[in-house]
């Protein structure tokens, strides 16, 4: 179990658990390629969140099972560093 302290809110995680990453990219196809590059064929659910007002960015939710803290952080860092992804929340 891990405790995350964000703005004095405590979140207790018991692994494995479902985790959601919000991803922002310039286009959906580039974002989908980045996800494939990072998690390969691992089971996941990708849903559209929204497009920016000017249509320059697309945001999507990636939901998947993470097995432990290292797994969750590895995926986060790998997505964050991918050239096709602008931001990971």
Secondary structure, DSSP 8 states (H G I E B T S, - for coil): -EEEEETTEEEEE-SSEEEEEEEEES-HHHHHHHHHHHHTT---EEEEEEE-TTSS-EEEEEEEEE-SHHHHHHHHHHHHH-TTEEEE-
